Amino acid sequence: SLIALTGDPDLAFIFGPGGLSEIPLVAHLPELGQTVTGRIDRLVITEDAIVAVDYKTTARPPESPEDVNPDDLAQLAAYRSALRLIHPGAKIRMALLYTEAPRLLFLPDALLDRALDHIAVNRP
């Protein structure tokens, strides 16, 4: 469970006192020509970066970022774009926390860029 993970020393930076939970997100993304709305499960703002973490309960999490569900990649790519508009110039890092494993996967920018390109090409 998520509560059990809050005591995991490897995840302490996510659940520390500087983190924010359930952050609503609304931003118009010019590159997609649409507005993104959502909720970031956990947002951690440090001097070096903004880290956005989305929780997933998948029983068998992917082994690598390249194996992440394409819908999850698209979601986090859109969230990253929104955060870049809200926090221009900040380094934005996106991660998925699979709560059943537990496994934390940081998603490389190149992978998120491809997911965002896919959204832009295939938008209605």
N, C-alpha and C positions, 0 to 999 in steps of 0.2 A: 504494500500500500504506500501511498505518497507520504503519509505521516511517518512511516518507518524510514523512508529515505532522508528525511530532514536531519537525521543524526549521522548519516554517512559522511565521514570526513572528506571523501573525494568529491562530494557534492556540496560541501559547506558554502562555497562561494555563491551558489545558486540560492540557498535558503537562508543566508545571513541577513543581518538586520538592514542592509542597504538595498535588498531586493524588494520588488513590488509585485503584487499578485493581481491576476485578473484585470489587466489593463485594456480598456476599450480602445479600439483603433479605427479611425475613419480617415481616409485620405483619397483624394482624386489623383490617379496616376496617369499623367499625360502619355507615357509610353504604351499604356494599354487602352487609353481612351475610356477608362471606367473608374468608378469609385470602389475602393476596397474597404470593407468593413469586417471587423473581427474582434477577437479578444486574445491578447497575449497572456499565456498562462503565468509566465514569470519573466520579469524584466529586471536586469541587473545593470546599473550604470556605474562604471568605474572610471578612473582617470584615463585608462587606456582604451576602453571600448564600451559599447553598449551590447549586452548579450541578451538575446531574446530566446526563451526556451518554451517549446510546446510539448506538453505531456501526451504520451500515447500509451495505451494499455495493451497493445499487441502482445500476445503470449510469446511469440517467437520473433523478436526484433531482427532487423537486417544486420548482417555482419559488417557491412561497410556503407558509407553514404551513397555509393552508386547503386545500392540495392534498395534504397528507400522507395516507398510507394510514390509514384509520380504525382498523385493528388496532394500528398503531404509536401513534396518538393515545391509544387506550384503554390500552395498556401504560404509556405515560408518565404518563397521568392517574392510574392506580392507583399507580405508583411515587411520584408527587408526594404523593398522599394518605398513603402510608406514611411518606415523609420528614417530612411535617408532624406526624405522630404522634410520630416519633422525635425531631424537633427543633422542639418547639412554639415559635411566635413567630418562627422564622427565615424570612427571605425565601427561597423555593425557586424556582429557575429551571430549566426543563427544556429540553434541546436534543437535536437529532438531528445527528450528524455523518455525512454521506454521504462515505465514504472514496474513492470513485472519482472524484468531481468535482474537488476536494473542495468540499463546501458545508456550512456550519454554519447550521442553522435553529433559532432560539429559538422556543419554542412559547408563544403568549400564554395567560395564565391563563384568559381567557374561552373559548378554544378547548378547553382541557383540561377546563374545567368542563362544557362541553356533552358532551364525550366521556364524562366520569364519569357525568353524568346518563343518558346512553344506556346505559351498562353497568348502572346501577342499575335502570332500567326493564326491560331485557331479560335480566336474570339469571335463571338456571333456577330 
